[in-house]
Amino acid sequence: MKKIYHLGTCTTCQAIIKETGIDKKGFEMQDIKTEKITPAQLDEMKNRTGSYESLFSRRAMKYKEMGLKDKPLTEKDYRQLILEEYTFLKRPVVFVNDKTFVGSEKKTIEALKNALS
């Protein structure tokens, strides 16, 4: 399976897609703002990464707005927050066959490039 969950308006996601050529490599592309993540899709991401927390973005503006940094969050909380608000998904999330890449850290993007070459 070749799929990317991204945000079409995110310049970081756009740069990663361009840099890796994902848009030209037959990937199914899902813009999470226009096509919401389903509970089944999120559960599949969790099964591939091991936790909902690993998929959760603490950089989202709503993280501070909602005062979440001061609250202890459980796996159930992370799942619910991501499903309710797309900006809480760390992005992009890329599936390349049996490998999964989450986020925009330099080492993650390098590993993604290696998997694609």
C-alpha positions as CSV (number, residue, x, y, z in Angstrom):
1,M,0.0,0.0,0.0
2,K,1.2,3.5,-0.9
3,K,-0.7,6.2,0.8
4,I,0.0,9.6,2.3
5,Y,-2.2,11.5,4.8
6,H,-1.3,15.2,4.4
7,L,-2.7,18.7,4.7
8,G,-3.0,20.3,1.3
9,T,-2.5,23.8,2.8
10,C,0.6,22.9,4.8
11,T,3.8,24.2,3.2
12,T,5.8,21.6,5.0
13,C,3.7,18.8,3.6
14,Q,3.8,20.3,0.1
15,A,7.6,20.5,0.3
16,I,8.0,16.9,1.5
17,I,5.7,15.7,-1.3
18,K,7.7,17.7,-3.9
19,E,11.1,16.6,-2.5
20,T,10.2,12.9,-2.4
21,G,8.2,12.9,-5.6
22,I,5.3,11.1,-3.9
23,D,2.8,12.9,-6.1
24,K,4.4,11.2,-9.2
25,K,4.8,7.7,-7.7
26,G,1.3,6.4,-7.6
27,F,0.5,7.2,-4.0
28,E,-3.1,7.5,-2.8
29,M,-3.2,11.0,-1.4
30,Q,-5.7,12.0,1.3
31,D,-6.0,15.6,2.3
32,I,-7.1,15.3,5.9
33,K,-8.9,18.7,5.9
34,T,-11.2,17.8,3.0
35,E,-11.4,14.1,3.6
36,K,-11.6,13.4,7.4
37,I,-9.7,10.5,8.9
38,T,-12.0,7.6,9.8
39,P,-11.7,5.8,13.1
40,A,-10.6,2.7,11.1
41,Q,-7.8,4.6,9.3
42,L,-6.6,6.1,12.6
43,D,-6.6,2.6,14.2
44,E,-4.6,1.3,11.3
45,M,-2.0,4.1,11.8
46,K,-1.9,3.2,15.5
47,N,-1.4,-0.5,14.7
48,R,1.5,0.4,12.4
49,T,3.2,2.9,14.9
50,G,2.3,1.3,18.2
51,S,0.5,4.2,19.8
52,Y,-1.9,7.1,19.2
53,E,0.5,9.4,21.1
54,S,3.2,8.8,18.3
55,L,0.6,10.2,15.9
56,F,-0.3,13.2,18.0
57,S,1.1,16.7,17.2
58,R,1.9,18.9,20.2
59,R,2.7,21.7,17.7
60,A,-1.0,22.2,16.9
61,M,-2.2,25.6,18.0
62,K,-5.2,24.1,19.6
63,Y,-2.9,22.1,21.9
64,K,-2.1,25.2,23.9
65,E,-5.5,26.9,23.3
66,M,-7.3,23.9,24.9
67,G,-4.8,23.8,27.8
68,L,-3.9,20.2,26.9
69,K,-0.2,20.7,27.8
70,D,-1.3,20.9,31.5
71,K,-3.4,17.7,31.4
72,P,-2.3,14.1,31.5
73,L,-3.6,12.5,28.3
74,T,-4.3,8.8,27.8
75,E,-4.2,6.8,24.5
76,K,-8.0,7.1,24.4
77,D,-7.7,10.9,24.7
78,Y,-5.1,11.1,21.9
79,R,-7.4,9.0,19.6
80,Q,-10.5,11.1,20.4
81,L,-8.6,14.4,19.9
82,I,-7.2,13.4,16.5
83,L,-10.6,12.2,15.3
84,E,-12.2,15.5,16.5
85,E,-9.6,17.9,15.2
86,Y,-7.5,17.0,12.1
87,T,-4.7,19.4,13.1
88,F,-3.8,17.1,16.0
89,L,-2.5,14.5,13.5
90,K,1.3,14.7,13.2
91,R,1.9,14.9,9.4
92,P,2.5,13.7,7.0
93,V,1.7,10.1,7.6
94,V,3.1,8.0,4.8
95,F,2.6,4.2,4.2
96,V,5.1,2.6,1.9
97,N,4.1,-1.0,1.8
98,D,4.9,-2.4,5.3
99,K,6.8,0.8,6.4
100,T,5.2,3.8,8.1
101,F,6.7,7.3,8.3
102,V,5.2,10.0,10.6
103,G,6.0,13.6,10.8
104,S,8.5,16.0,9.2
105,E,11.7,15.5,11.1
106,K,14.7,15.4,8.9
107,K,15.7,11.8,9.8
108,T,12.1,10.7,9.1
109,I,12.2,12.3,5.6
110,E,15.6,10.8,4.9
111,A,14.3,7.3,5.8
112,L,11.3,7.9,3.6
113,K,13.5,9.0,0.7
114,N,15.6,5.8,1.1
115,A,12.4,3.6,1.2
116,L,11.3,5.2,-2.1
117,S,14.5,4.9,-3.9
